[in-house]
């Protein structure tokens, strides 16, 4: 379970290269129930050209709420977007970034040849 740290939400510009729906439930071999309701967002982030980077790196972020978000994000695949990210406590003593929204973006991302 994650808890908000009341941290600000910030934009993370990237190219949404693909999505994978992750919705289902079942039982593990040990009888424990599991359930997932999210979309995996596969994004490309430009490497830092100021440090000699050329091209992009790929990252994956989880967006909770498959039914709420699928139609919106599926229409954004192949487009520049701003991920809305927020820092949260992951319940294990660490903090992590979570996606709280995805918006279309006009982008100044670098282009590769």
GROMACS elastic network, one bead per residue, 0.5 to 0.9 nm:
[ bonds ]
;  ai    aj funct       b0    kb
    1    89     6  0.84593   500
    1    90     6  0.63585   500
    1    91     6  0.59273   500
    2    88     6  0.61897   500
    2    89     6  0.54274   500
    2    91     6  0.57843   500
    2    95     6  0.89081   500
    2    96     6  0.89111   500
    3     6     6  0.88632   500
    3    88     6  0.55280   500
    3    89     6  0.50896   500
    3    90     6  0.66903   500
    3    91     6  0.72655   500
    4     7     6  0.71660   500
    4    86     6  0.79666   500
    4    87     6  0.69939   500
    4    89     6  0.63440   500
    4    90     6  0.89809   500
    5     8     6  0.87563   500
    5    86     6  0.85013   500
    5    87     6  0.65201   500
    5    88     6  0.52806   500
    5    89     6  0.65160   500
    5    95     6  0.87829   500
    6     9     6  0.89814   500
    6    86     6  0.85673   500
    6    87     6  0.81159   500
    6    88     6  0.80457   500
    7    86     6  0.64194   500
    7    87     6  0.60160   500
    7    88     6  0.76949   500
    8    85     6  0.85124   500
    8    86     6  0.63690   500
    8    87     6  0.77996   500
    9    84     6  0.61082   500
    9    85     6  0.54465   500
    9    87     6  0.78425   500
    9   100     6  0.80930   500
   10    82     6  0.89909   500
   10    83     6  0.80227   500
   10    84     6  0.55888   500
   10    85     6  0.54308   500
   10    86     6  0.66675   500
   11    82     6  0.54557   500
   11    83     6  0.55917   500
   11    85     6  0.63896   500
   12    45     6  0.89210   500
   12    81     6  0.81173   500
   12    82     6  0.51761   500
   12    84     6  0.64310   500
   12    85     6  0.69764   500
   13    45     6  0.74301   500
   13    80     6  0.71981   500
   13    81     6  0.58439   500
   13    83     6  0.63790   500
   13    84     6  0.89840   500
   13   105     6  0.75545   500
   13   107     6  0.75375   500
   13   109     6  0.78951   500
   14    43     6  0.61557   500
   14    44     6  0.56549   500
   14    45     6  0.50300   500
   14    46     6  0.74503   500
   14    79     6  0.85912   500
   14    80     6  0.57293   500
   14    81     6  0.56230   500
   14    82     6  0.62905   500
   14    83     6  0.74573   500
   14   105     6  0.87407   500
   14   107     6  0.83191   500
   14   109     6  0.75601   500
   15    42     6  0.85605   500
   15    43     6  0.53784   500
   15    44     6  0.50389   500
   15    45     6  0.66751   500
   15    46     6  0.88162   500
   15    77     6  0.80632   500
   15    78     6  0.66143   500
   15    79     6  0.56987   500
   15    81     6  0.59540   500
   15    82     6  0.84394   500
   15   107     6  0.89889   500
   15   109     6  0.85137   500
   16    19     6  0.78733   500
   16    41     6  0.70157   500
   16    42     6  0.61077   500
   16    44     6  0.65560   500
   16    73     6  0.86368   500
   16    76     6  0.68136   500
   16    77     6  0.51933   500
   16    78     6  0.55280   500
   16    79     6  0.57953   500
   16    80     6  0.62160   500
   16    81     6  0.64928   500
   17    41     6  0.79782   500
   17    42     6  0.56501   500
   17    43     6  0.52214   500
   17    44     6  0.65376   500
   17    58     6  0.88113   500
   17    76     6  0.88689   500
   17    77     6  0.56717   500
   17    78     6  0.51572   500
   17    79     6  0.75358   500
   17    80     6  0.89305   500
   18    40     6  0.83752   500
   18    41     6  0.62826   500
   18    42     6  0.50360   500
   18    43     6  0.69408   500
   18    74     6  0.82326   500
   18    76     6  0.89296   500
   18    77     6  0.56151   500
   18    78     6  0.71847   500
   19    39     6  0.65471   500
   19    40     6  0.55149   500
   19    42     6  0.58280   500
   19    43     6  0.87469   500
   19    70     6  0.89735   500
   19    73     6  0.78148   500
   19    74     6  0.70796   500
   19    77     6  0.72982   500
   20    38     6  0.87698   500
   20    39     6  0.56781   500
   20    40     6  0.50369   500
   20    41     6  0.68156   500
   20    42     6  0.80937   500
   21    37     6  0.82508   500
   21    38     6  0.64832   500
   21    40     6  0.63842   500
   21    41     6  0.89222   500
   21    66     6  0.68466   500
   21    70     6  0.76932   500
   22    36     6  0.63399   500
   22    37     6  0.58971   500
   22    38     6  0.51738   500
   22    39     6  0.54311   500
   22    40     6  0.69960   500
   22    66     6  0.72880   500
   23    35     6  0.75703   500
   23    36     6  0.52047   500
   23    38     6  0.61575   500
   23    39     6  0.78747   500
   23    65     6  0.89606   500
   23    66     6  0.67416   500
   23    67     6  0.88729   500
   24    34     6  0.83221   500
   24    35     6  0.57586   500
   24    36     6  0.54810   500
   24    37     6  0.67181   500
   25    33     6  0.74168   500
   25    34     6  0.54553   500
   25    36     6  0.63063   500
   25    37     6  0.87369   500
   26    32     6  0.85073   500
   26    33     6  0.57699   500
   26    34     6  0.54945   500
   26    35     6  0.66052   500
   27    30     6  0.77585   500
   27    31     6  0.55326   500
   27    32     6  0.54700   500
   27    34     6  0.59041   500
   27    35     6  0.87295   500
   28    31     6  0.52397   500
   28    32     6  0.53107   500
   28    33     6  0.62931   500
   28    34     6  0.72242   500
   29    32     6  0.74361   500
   30    33     6  0.89367   500
   36    64     6  0.86718   500
   37    63     6  0.87842   500
   37    64     6  0.61346   500
   37    65     6  0.55538   500
   37    66     6  0.53936   500
   37    67     6  0.80159   500
   38    62     6  0.65372   500
   38    63     6  0.54099   500
   38    65     6  0.50319   500
   38    67     6  0.83154   500
   38    69     6  0.85632   500
   38    70     6  0.87866   500
   39    61     6  0.84077   500
   39    62     6  0.58763   500
   39    63     6  0.51803   500
   39    64     6  0.64560   500
   39    65     6  0.73243   500
   39    66     6  0.56697   500
   39    69     6  0.79724   500
   39    70     6  0.72294   500
   39    73     6  0.88488   500
   40    60     6  0.64646   500
   40    61     6  0.58008   500
   40    63     6  0.63026   500
   40    64     6  0.87639   500
   41    59     6  0.82269   500
   41    60     6  0.54340   500
   41    61     6  0.51152   500
   41    62     6  0.60489   500
   41    63     6  0.70105   500
   41    73     6  0.85411   500
   42    58     6  0.69572   500
   42    59     6  0.58919   500
   42    61     6  0.66487   500
   42    62     6  0.89166   500
   43    57     6  0.83244   500
   43    58     6  0.56362   500
   43    59     6  0.54593   500
   43    60     6  0.61856   500
   43    61     6  0.79069   500
   44    56     6  0.57914   500
   44    57     6  0.55583   500
   44    59     6  0.64427   500
   44    60     6  0.88508   500
   45    55     6  0.85023   500
   45    56     6  0.52566   500
   45    57     6  0.53447   500
   45    58     6  0.62731   500
   45    59     6  0.75496   500
   45   109     6  0.83554   500
   46    49     6  0.81152   500
   46    53     6  0.81514   500
   46    54     6  0.77472   500
   46    55     6  0.59213   500
   46    57     6  0.63385   500
   46    58     6  0.88511   500
   46   109     6  0.66721   500
   46   110     6  0.64790   500
   46   111     6  0.85158   500
   47    50     6  0.88326   500
   47    51     6  0.83419   500
   47    52     6  0.83243   500
   47    54     6  0.60541   500
   47    55     6  0.58828   500
   47    56     6  0.51793   500
   47    57     6  0.64344   500
   47   110     6  0.86498   500
   48    51     6  0.55144   500
   48    52     6  0.67661   500
   48    53     6  0.50601   500
   48    54     6  0.75327   500
   48    55     6  0.88041   500
   48    56     6  0.88946   500
   49    54     6  0.62261   500
   49    55     6  0.86090   500
   49   110     6  0.84514   500
   50    53     6  0.70960   500
   53    56     6  0.82774   500
   54   110     6  0.87060   500
   54   112     6  0.72565   500
   55   110     6  0.77404   500
   55   111     6  0.74530   500
   55   112     6  0.56439   500
   55   113     6  0.86371   500
   56   110     6  0.88047   500
   56   112     6  0.83553   500
   61    97     6  0.88480   500
   61    98     6  0.74739   500
   61    99     6  0.69490   500
   62    98     6  0.71354   500
   62    99     6  0.66372   500
   63    66     6  0.76940   500
   63    69     6  0.80811   500
   63    98     6  0.74681   500
   63    99     6  0.55408   500
   63   100     6  0.70256   500
   63   101     6  0.77118   500
   63   102     6  0.88571   500
   64    68     6  0.86616   500
   64    69     6  0.81168   500
   64    98     6  0.89995   500
   64    99     6  0.79359   500
   64   100     6  0.80699   500
   65    68     6  0.53249   500
   65    69     6  0.60624   500
   65    70     6  0.80811   500
   66    69     6  0.54026   500
   66    70     6  0.54139   500
   66    71     6  0.89179   500
   67    70     6  0.57666   500
   67    71     6  0.79392   500
   68    71     6  0.78232   500
   68    72     6  0.83735   500
   69    72     6  0.54993   500
   69    73     6  0.61952   500
   69    74     6  0.84297   500
   69   101     6  0.87862   500
   69   102     6  0.89120   500
   70    73     6  0.54399   500
   70    74     6  0.58277   500
   70    75     6  0.85752   500
   71    74     6  0.52884   500
   71    75     6  0.64383   500
   72    75     6  0.55478   500
   72    76     6  0.68378   500
   72   102     6  0.84522   500
   72   103     6  0.89532   500
   73    76     6  0.50168   500
   73    77     6  0.66818   500
   73   102     6  0.71819   500
   73   103     6  0.85622   500
   74    77     6  0.56199   500
   75    78     6  0.85995   500
   75    79     6  0.86457   500
   76    79     6  0.53862   500
   76    80     6  0.77257   500
   76    81     6  0.74660   500
   76   102     6  0.88907   500
   76   103     6  0.84652   500
   76   104     6  0.70090   500
   77    80     6  0.83750   500
   79   104     6  0.73790   500
   79   105     6  0.80001   500
   80   103     6  0.88588   500
   80   104     6  0.63126   500
   80   105     6  0.54366   500
   80   106     6  0.67898   500
   80   107     6  0.61462   500
   80   109     6  0.83304   500
   81   102     6  0.66286   500
   81   103     6  0.55031   500
   81   106     6  0.76902   500
   81   107     6  0.78265   500
   82   101     6  0.83211   500
   82   102     6  0.58525   500
   82   103     6  0.52742   500
   82   104     6  0.62355   500
   82   105     6  0.58053   500
   83    99     6  0.64414   500
   83   100     6  0.77314   500
   83   101     6  0.60149   500
   83   103     6  0.65788   500
   83   104     6  0.88495   500
   84    98     6  0.82895   500
   84    99     6  0.56458   500
   84   100     6  0.54630   500
   84   102     6  0.59059   500
   84   103     6  0.77068   500
   85    97     6  0.60899   500
   85    98     6  0.54764   500
   85   100     6  0.58570   500
   85   101     6  0.73524   500
   86    96     6  0.81979   500
   86    97     6  0.54095   500
   86    98     6  0.54716   500
   86    99     6  0.65986   500
   86   100     6  0.68470   500
   87    95     6  0.64503   500
   87    96     6  0.55568   500
   87    98     6  0.64684   500
   88    91     6  0.89025   500
   88    94     6  0.84946   500
   88    95     6  0.53825   500
   88    96     6  0.54807   500
   88    97     6  0.61837   500
   88    98     6  0.69953   500
   89    92     6  0.75907   500
   89    93     6  0.69306   500
   89    94     6  0.59028   500
   89    96     6  0.64090   500
   89    97     6  0.88144   500
   90    93     6  0.67892   500
   90    94     6  0.58037   500
   90    95     6  0.55666   500
   90    96     6  0.63018   500
   91    94     6  0.69655   500
   91    95     6  0.81975   500
   92    95     6  0.82796   500
   99   102     6  0.76104   500
  107   110     6  0.88018   500
  108   111     6  0.87954   500
